[in-house]
Amino acid sequence: MATVSNATTPNTVIPIAPEFFGLKGRLKETWTAGDYDQFSRYMEQEARVFYEQVDLPAGGRMLDVACGSGQVALWAARDGVDITGVDIAPNLVRRAQARAKAEGLRARFVEGDAEDLPFDAGSFDVITSLYGAMFAPRPDYVARELLRVCSPGGSIVMGNWTPGGFVGQMFKTFSRFIAPNGMPSPVLWGEKAVVRERLGSGISEIQMRYRTCMFNYPFPPSEVVEFFRRYYGPTNRAFASLDPSAATELRDELEGLWSESNLAGDGITVVPAEYLEVVAIRA
């Protein structure tokens, strides 16, 4: 059995079961699949709304965890913020770097794991994660790392899908077709009591409120499902794991869910999705 040093107490060694590395490998494959950059382009304005809630002190340093191809970090870079983005998927890190270079922006993007961030303690004044760190398989490690790299008095700002929201309902649909992978449900990060417990004594203050992200696509629900299957890693891998009959059944159920939740018509799709906004102050 392999071992790893504890994130907050480096001299403490924690055993890691061999099957964990297989889970990590599959997680990385999931987020390198599809084309998250293409997927995230339809959510850039929602990322801007999230970013505008961040209270960054003058001259402060910001870290965006599970940054994808830069949907939040690039907004910060455009404002001249000292921004670093980190993601487990190397293809997304490269894409974020290319996007920053194309715009002439100063931004640093590195490959790294939310459970073992490659930064010194207290390196950043603000830590953000929008629908990202919530997907890491060991939430206790994620919480510990977010607290570790945040400076005392700094902020941890998260946007996490909720169990009862639209994305939570999509996950429930997937769970009927795909065997559990052994990790806690990502949407538990969307429950206030769970967030309080995970961040625990590491914070001195916390504010949480439910907000709505609007999925807005200029095509009908049937094409939205195909869009997710093609570009969104988790959906891409889910369909790839099913036989043709089960894949067709899953597609039909997802089309039904999107159609029932659609607030628009005439060939377009507008669906509200609830998430929990977390603003925690590091003790």
N, C-alpha and C positions, 0 to 999 in steps of 0.2 A: 504494500500500500504506500503510495506517495505521500509527501508532506508538503506543507506550505507555511510560511511565516504569517502570523496574525497581523492584520493591517494596522492595528493600533498599538499592539505590543509585539514588536519584531522578534523578541526572543522566545515567544510562545509558538510552538509548532503544532499545527492542526493537521490531523490525518485526512487524506482525501481518498475516497473510494475510487477504484479504477474506472467504474462505470461513469463517474463524473466527467472524465475527459471525453468520452464518447458523446455525452450530452452537449458539452461545450463545442465539440466539433460540428455536431448537427446544428447547433444554434448559429454558428458562424456561417455554415452553408446556407441556412435559411435567409440570412440578411445579405448574403452576396448574390442570392438568386434574384431573378426578375431584373427590374431596373428602378430602384427606389428613387433615384433622381427624377426620372420621368413621373413617377407616382407623386412625389412631393410637390411638383410644380403647381398642382391644383390646390395646394394647401398653404401657399406662400403668404397669402393675406391673413390667414388664421395664425400663422407663425408670427406675423408682424403684430397682431393683436396681443398674443402671448408675450412677445418681447417687450412691448410697451408697458407691461406691468412691472418690469424689472427696475428696481431702484438702485442704480449703480453709482457709487460715490465718484467724484471727479478724480480722474487718474487711476481708477480702480481696475483690477484685472478680472476678467470673466472667463469661465470655463463652461462649455456646452457639452454635456455628457450624452453619448449616443446621438451624435450630431447629424448622422446621415450625410447627405451631400451639402449640408450647410444651411438648411432652411431657416434656422434661428440665428446661427453664427454670422451669416452674411449680412443680415439686418444690422447686427451690432457693428460689424466691420464698416458698413456704410456710414455709421455714425461716428467713426473714428475710435471705437472702443478697442482696448487691448484685449483681444479675444483669441481663445484657443478652443478648438473643437477636437473631440476624441470619439472614435467609433471602432467597434470590433471588426467591421467589414473593410478590408483594405481597398476594395474598388470604390467604395463611397468616399473614403478619405482622399483618394486620388481625384475623384470627381469634384469634391469640395475645393481642393487645392487648385484645380483647373478653373473652376468658376471664379475663385478669388483673383487668380492671375488675370483672367480675361477682363475683369472689371478694374484691375489695378488696385485691389484692396490689400491692406496689410492684415493678414489673418494666418494663424498657425493651425494646421490640422495634422493630427497624429493618430496612428493606430493604437488602440488600447482597450482594455476590458473594464467595464464599469465596476467589476468586483475587485479589481486590482489596478487602480489608476496609476499611471507612470509619472506621478508628480509628488513633490515634497509636501509635507504637512503644512497647512496654512498658506498655500501658494496663491489662492484666489479669494477675491472679495465677494464674488457672486458665482454660484453654481446653478446652471439651468439644465433642465432635461424635459423635452416636450415629447410625450408618447415614446420615450426611448429607454431610459434606465429601468423602467417598470418591467421590461421583458427579460432582464437578466435572471438566471435560474435561482440565485441565492440572495433573496432580498435583504437578509441581515448583513451580508457582506457589502451590498450596494449602499445601504444606509451608513454603515461604518466608514466606507470610503468617501461618500459625499461629505460627511462630517469631518473626516481627517484632512481633506485638502482645502476645506473652507476655513478662512481666517476667523478668529474669535470676533463676534459681532457682525460677521458677514451673513449673507443670505443664501438659502437654498430654495430655488423656485422650480416647481415641477408642474407639469400638466399630465394627468393620468386618466385614462379611460375608466369609466365606472362600470360595475357589474350590471346595473339596471339600464344603462344607456344603450344606444344603438350598437356600438362596437361590442359591448358586453353580450348583446343578443346574437351578434354574428359569431362570437366565440362559442356560445352555447350551441349554435347550429353546427359548427365544425366539430364540437365534442361528440356529437351523435355519430360521426363518421370516422373519427380518428381516436385511437387509443391514447389515454393520458401518458404524458412523457415523464411523469414523476416530479415535475417542478410545480411550485405553488402557482395558482392562477395569477397571471399578470394584473388582472383588474382588481385584485385585492389592494393594490396601490391606490385605487379610486375610492377606498373606504376611509373615512376620517379617523375612526378609532384605530385602524391598522397602521395608518401613517404615524399617528401619535406614538403608538407602541414601538414602531421600528426606529424612529428618530430619538425617542426616549429622553434621557437626561442630557443628551448632546445639544439640545436646543433650549433657549431661554424664553422663546415666544414663538407662537405659530398662528397663522391665519389661514383658513381654508374656506373656499366657496365653490359652488357648482357653477360651471359656465358651459356654454354651448358652442361647439364647433359646427359650422355648416359645411357639409359635403355638397359641393356644387359642380355638377358636370353638364356640359352641353350635349349630352346624349342620353338615351333612355336607360332604365334600370338593367335591361338585359346586357347592354354594352358596358355598363358600370361593372357588372360581375366579371365580364371578360377582361376589362381593364385591370381589375384587382388580380385576376388569375395570371395575367401576363406580366404585370410590373411589381406587385406587392409581394415581397419574399415569402411571408407566411402563407398567403393564399396560393401562391405559385407552387410551393412545396406540398401543401395539403392536397391539391388536385393531382399532383404528380404521384402521390402515394396511393391513389385509389384506382381500382379497376374501372373500366369504361362505364359500367352500369352504375356504380356508386358515385362516380364523378358527375354523371348526368343527374342523378337524384340530388346531389349536393347543389349543383348549379340551379336546379329548379327551386329548391328551398331558398337559396340566396336571392334569386330573382324575385320570389314572392315577398321576402322580407324587405328588399329595397323598394318594391312597388307599393307595399302597404304603408311604408314610412315616407314615401315621396310626397312633398308638399307642392310640387310643380306638375306640369303636364306638357303636352305638345313636344314630346321628344327630348325633354331635359329632365335632370334629376337634382332635387334639392332635399337633402335629408339632414335633420339636426342630430348631433351626437353629443351626449353629455360627457364632460370630463371634470375632474376635480383639480382646481388650482390650489397649489400649496405654496405658501411663503413662510419659511421657517428661519429664525434668527439663531445663528450658532452661539452656543453658550461660551 
